[in-house]
């Protein structure tokens, strides 16, 4: 007797999502859920980082030298995993949709650079990028890789074991307090003494107004807004859903689990992005 071929599993909402994206001029708003398949945890998922640790805040980083030292020691160790992360099928699918002319803009809340590594272009990094540093004194922006070389030279024997072995979404790991005194931090090479900060927006820090306006401009001109892998818990991303809904621009949300914006969504797909996005790109490129 011949075997029975199983029918493909139907993902609720995928047909509606394909119809919306197929109309083109889509703006994508992506969050941490898009990068979990690349080994970078999110903040608020079932195993999210916020359940295990308190992320670095702008106030602590700028006002507490010990807190800043702690961050850089942890980030020096965590950078290995961030730098080694590779784009997953979801990132590549978004790039494919962009190259097909269907996605007109990409706004990401992520700081990992994986959209660009996956082939996307003109990505608006709402919260900045971990691949750069900025001097808090003179404003010089430099590649994070250059800082890593300097830190390796200054810390040849600094190899503490992370407490839980996992990197946090902001690029650091948990280290025992006793390990921090063995870490040597370096300052800005341009001004000679300014403290360095990753070129990202920390909790409690304001996203630059011109960056926010650029994102609003993309949404205003879009035919639809598609949210990928964001719980929309914080206003930083949710405001764009509110603006789209107010302006009558259709909103689609693809996320594993509920989001703050579900009531504003015209299309809702509750499924893993690594499954939905390649299927979506495959349908629309055929």
PETA-V274883 format. One line per field, one symbol per residue. ss: DSSP state (A for helix, B for strand, O for the rest). A space follows every 50 residues. Layout:
BEGIN
ss=???
END
This chain:
BEGIN
ss=OOOOOOOOOOOOOAAAAAAAAAOOOBBBBBOAAAOAAAOOOOOOOOOOAA AOOOOOBAAAAAAOAAAAAAAAAAAAAAAAAAAAOOOOAAAAAAAAAAAO OOBBBBBBOOOOOAAAAOOOOOBBBOOBBBBBBBBOOOOOBBBAAAAAAA AAAAOOOOOOOOOOOOBOOOOOBOOOAAAAAAOOOOOOOOOOOOOBBBBB OOBOOOOOAAAAAAAAAAAAOOOBBBBBOOOOOOAAAAAAAAAAAAOOOB BBBBOOOOOOOAAAOOBBBOOOAAAAAAAAAAAAAO
END
